Each structure stands twice: as C-alpha cells, then as structure tokens.
Amino acid sequence: MRATLGLRIVCATPSSASTLDDVLAPDNEGAPKTLKIGSARKSNRLDFTISSASTSTALSTAMAILRDSAMFEEVWLLTRPRHGRQPRAR
C-alpha cells in the first residue's frame, strides 16, 4: 500500500511564502527511501505532495510540515512592527 497526501499552505504575501518555502526545504537526511516529498510555490501559496509506503510516515511528515509552518508564523508575527511602529532598538 502507498499513501499520498496533498497539503496546501496559503501565506499572507508572496514574500512570506518564499521565505517559508526556504525554511521548509527538506534536507531528507535520514528520511526513509520510500518517502517522497514534492513542493511547488505559486505566488503566496505552497503546495506539497507527500508519498510513502507507510501511512504513518506520510501523516507524520505532513504534521512536521504543519508544526514547522506554525512556528514560522509565530516568529514572523512576533518580528513584524505593529501598526506601523518600528521595533525597539536593543
């Protein structure tokens, strides 16, 4: 049996999608040989295809992408100036 999942992440801007794409670029170090991850970016959208001989591997890979995306979003939001104010100098 083979499991294939599609995952789409829509970002606020094309720039943030590009940065997230760079952050999520898989290094595949230690990944199972049967795991295939494809990604494509169009404007502010990232589309992933995750395929594996193991359903649990496909699901855990999708969850890892979602966790990393949520962490990226938190950092991105925390580093943005609020209401046009500039970040405080340190």
N, C-alpha and C positions, 0 to 999 in steps of 0.2 A: 504494500500500500504506500502511496505517496500523498502527502498533504501539501497543498499550495494555498497561501494566504495573500490577499491584497490589502494594502494599508495605504491610506491617503492622509497626509497632514497638510492643512492649509494654514499658512503663516499670514501675518498682518501685511507684510510687504515682500516684494521680490528680493530685496536685500537681506531681510531676515531669513528667508527661505534658503538663499545661497549660503549664508553663514551656518545655518542648521545643517544643510547638506554637507558642508565641510566637516562639521563636528561629528556627524553620524557616519561618515565614510567608514565602512567596515574594514578592519585590518585583517580579518579572517584568520588571525593567529590562533591556532588551537581549535579551529572550527571543524566539525565533522565533515568528512569528504562528501557526504550525501547532502549537505546543506548548501543551497544556492540562494544568494540574495541579490536581487536586481533593484536598481533605483533609477529614477528619472526625475528631473526638475523642470517644471514649466511655470514661468512667472513666479507666483507666490505659493505654488503647490509642489509637494514632494510625493511621489508615488513609489511604493515599494512592492516587490513581489518576493515572497519568501517561500521556498520549496524545500521539502525534506522528506526522507524516507520515514521519518518518525514524526508523528503528530505532535508529541510533546516538545520536540526540538523546534518545530515551526512555531508553535504557540509561545514558547519561552523566548525565542528570538524576537517575535513581534512585541512581546511585553518589554523586552530590553530596549527596543527602539522607542516605545512609548514612554518608558521611565526616563531615558536619556533626553527625549524631547521635552518632557515636563520639567526636568532640571534646567535645560537650556532656557525654557520660557521664564522660569523664576529668576534666573540670573539676568536675562535680557530685560525683564521688567524692573528689577532692582537697580540696574545700571542706567536706566533712562531718566533724563531730567523730568521732573513733574511739573506740569502746567507751565512749561516754558522756562522754569528756573534752571539755572546751571547747577551742576553738582558742586558740593562744598569742596574747597581746596583742602588738601591734607598736609 
